[in-house]
């Protein structure tokens, strides 16, 4: 047994320099509980100490923004008194340590971020990434994460309606689990994370506190992995979706009755965050009694109570006259509730236990005085070598290439995943998993909300600025094909070790690309998450920013385009700029194990033009499909598979069929149904038959296409191919 000899602050993840800053703030040695509070609140996960400087680059303002970055979730106005709340978060490190609970509690946490704002969560999206499925460890992580997302989301009653899946060697030691949540609320129901005025009472709602989440997200997400990571399993939180469901309904009733001044969920950093942040925002102090915290384990220390990240807990700040009514609502929904503190004048957060003061600190200092680093950034020397790689696949045959791509888990059907999710809860889902963007009706109105979540680690490895920019444009096009106008973005920035200059360069470049695209489209970034230290044994993941883009269709199309609506005799058109034949970062290049070259740049004018055209066409044509992973050929195959019919394509050009240049769209429609701009569109074929025919040289049968596409994931899990619902 090894005896830990390092100073306590180092054991808690705090550097010597940070400890010296703490001594200056307190002008004394910190008490153990105080040190615990600062260690979690000043962790990378909670304080954003390596990223805050650069996140200021994002455009965050627009007339429809009600709440921007800094609160639990972003909130935008969607008209007629309705608001939408959206948030995206990562649970990468906990999911590596314990895949089921790590993913499940990631879902629980993102739900609380949204209903903390007063919104009812209506849908979830998952962005998950793993190493290749030929490795047993990756199969274990993959199955566990999918089960965790399904187990929690289905049980709590919020549908998972979309997402994205990727497999790459860079994620073998560090999977990515990002979850986005969307909620809706009336304007008068909006609640912020404030402690209110002096005299307000702090009421802790939800599950009893235990040791299961001590240092969970805040510690696990702020350090790299190594061979000892399995020992961190006890630090992963344990979720209870049925308790969360009761907590959601109780909180929504509190909001409807106007019984709370502010609410903060107990996520990363637990009570340390839920007391200090609301008090700091309100410019007040607070007294907290840890003896009043309801626990499920005995003999918990003050530090353990303050650091615990046990799930399904909320802190409500209540005017004294409403306390009894709040406790009554909690009792009605059978959730535990206790009065744990009171808001005071001044700026001091005082915590007591057993009659003794265990912490007395400036409340705002836990957030406002957190370290801020300007870490060195340097362009990687190996990038020029990657850009020098040229890929020419002109010798390949279209039919064989298409079959190989459809059988790739990065391209083929994700039905094995999304069929485990209940995506029809609430019966609001108009377009669900397997399509470009999700579309959800807002009952009682003519409105619908569209969401697309997009990421591409290979593209961003080759050029993080171009990659980040193209992700936003792709997401915008994905919501436009449902008839929606792009409205707002949330982002989840997954990167390696920020102490490496090359990683910081990738991070800064990605932010610049995302910001430029958002500025071009006129949409704000209303929130997000940064996940650093995604590395194991010194090997960083590919830089993987993920964007979640919200769109509004008002009114929504009566019959929005679907991949399954192609019929015999319809024409196939390519809309947008012509392909340059660039394969850098493409699915075909990844399939052949040759990542290299420089991805084609985005074009702001093309991005705006094709997005506006797609939005208009969504009200008039039966099929629209973004050309992305696998290029035009894969996009057409997905339409044919969903519609159960073949097609004849004029071209056999590998460059045209499989390159992934941006801003391109497939349109399938009756002849002369609408007029497409002649300078921006080309008819490339017709729908019909029982195979896809390329020119007069090659064809591939629809049955073979379906078998390859459906079996992409099950075959690698040793299962029979599943039947996938047509999107």
C-alpha positions, 0 to 999 in steps of 0.5 A: 500500500502506497502512502500519499506524501504530497501536500493535501492541495496537490492531492486535490489537484491544485497547483502550488501557484494556485494554493499561493493565490488562495492564501492571498485571498484568505490571508491565512491557511485554509481549513480542510473544507475550504481547501476542498471547495476551492479545489473543485471550483478551481478545477479545469472542469468548473473554472475553465481556467485554460479556456475562458480567455479564448471563449470571449471570441464567440459572438453571444448577442442577438435580439432573441437571446434572453439568457446567454453564456454563464447560466445553467443553460442558454435561453432564446425567444421563439415568439408568442411568449415561448422560450427555448432553453438549450445546453450541451455537456460532456461526461467523457472521463466518467464514461471511460471509468464506468460507461453505464453510470457515466453516460446515464448521469451525463443525461441526468445532469444535462436535464437538470441544467435545462429544467433549472431554467424553468423549462420542461425538457422535451428532447435529447441528442447524443454525440458519442465517439469510440475507438474501433469496434474490433477491440473488446475494450471499445465494444464494452465502452460502446455498449455500456454508454449506449445502455446508459443513455437509453436506460436513463433517458427512457426511464425519465421520460425524455426522448433521444431524437438524434445525434452522431456516432464516430469510431476512430483510433484516437478515441480508443483510450478516451471515448467522448460522450456529449449530450445536448438537451432542449427544453421549452417554457413560457417567458413568465416561467424563466428562473435564474441561478440567483440566491436572491435577497438577504433573508431568502432560504436555501432548500435542498431538494432531491436525493440524499447525499452520499460518497458516490460522486465525490470529485466526480465530474470536477476531478475526473474531467480535469486530469489525464488518464493513465493505468490507474484510471480504473481506480477512479471508479468510485468517483463516478456518480450513480443516477436514479432516473425515477428520482429525477422524474419526480424532481422535474415535476416538483420543480416545474410545479414550483415555477408555475406557482412562482414559489422560488426566487432562484434555482441551482442544480447540484452538478459538478462541485456539488454544494460548493457550487450550488451555494457559492455561485448563486450567492456570488451572482446576487452579490450576497453572503450565505450561512449553510448548515451541513448538519441539515443536509440529508445523507444516505451514508454516515460519518461524512466529513464536511469536505465530503459533503461539500464536494459530493456530486451525488445526482438528482439534487437541486438547491431552491432559493425561497422567500421566507413566506413561501418555504412551507409551500415549497416543502409541501410541493416536495412532499407531494412528489415524494422527494426529500427536502431540507432547509440548509441555509439562509442568504445574508447581507455582505459577501461571506459564505459561512459553512457550519457543521456540528456547531463549528465553522468549517468554512468562512470565505468570500462567496464570489471568490470561488468563481470570480477569483479562479485562476485564468491561464494564457497557455502557450499555443503553437502550430504543430510541426507535423501539420505540413506533412499531413497537408502534403499528402495527396489522395487520388482514388480515380482507379476505384469502382463506384459500386464497390466503393459505395458498398465498402463505405455503407459497411463502415460503422462511421457511415452505415446505419446507426439503428443499433444505437437509436432503436434503443432510445424511445424517440417518440415520447410526448408524440412531438417528434416529426423527424427523428433519428437517421435524418439530417436534422431533428424536427419537433412540433411545439404543441398548441402552435404552428411552430416547430424546433429543429436541432442538428448536432455535428462534429468531425475529429478528422476534419479538425485534426487536418485543419481545426479552423476550417473544420470548426467553420464547416461544422457550423455550416453543416449543422445550419444546412441540416436544420434548414432542410427541415424548413427551420431558420438557424437561431442559436448554437451551443458547443462542446469543445473536446480537446487533449491536454491544454498544457501542450502548445499544439493542443491549445493552438487547435483549440484557439483555431477551432473557436475562430472557425466556429465564431466566423461561421456564426457571425456569417449566419448571424447566430449567437453562441448561447452556451457550451462546455469545454472538455480538456485532458482527453488523453491517455498515456500522453496520446491526445484525441483528435480535436473534436469540437461539437456544435448543437444548432437550434432552428425555428420553423414558424410556421412548420412545413405541413409535410417536411422533406423526408428521405423516404419520399423518393418515388419512381420517375423523380429527378435527382439534382445536386444543389450548391457549388461544384465539387472540387474532388478534395478527399481530405478528411473524407469518409473514403480517406478514413476508410482507406487509413490515409488521413491527410491533405487540407480540407476545402475551405468553407465559403461564407457566400455559398453557406448563406445561399445554400442554407436559404435555398434549402429552407425555402425548398423544404416547403415545396419538395419531398426529399432534401439531403445534405451531402456530407459523410461519404459524399453524394453517392452515400447521400443518394444511397441513404435516400434509396434505402429509406425509399426502397427504390433504386436510382440511375446516376449519370456520372461515374466520377469518384471525385464527384461521387465521394468527395465531401466539399461543403455547401452541397445538397441533394434535391429529389422532386417531380420533374419541373416541380420547382425552379432551381437556380441554373447557375447553382444546380445540376440534374445528375440522375433519376429515381427508379429500378431496384439498384443504383446504376452509375453511368453505363458501367457499374451498378449495385443492387438495392438488397446489397446496399441495404445489407451493408448499411444495416450490418455496419455496426451489428456485424462488428458486435457479432450480431445479426443486422437489425432492421432500421426504421426509415427516417 
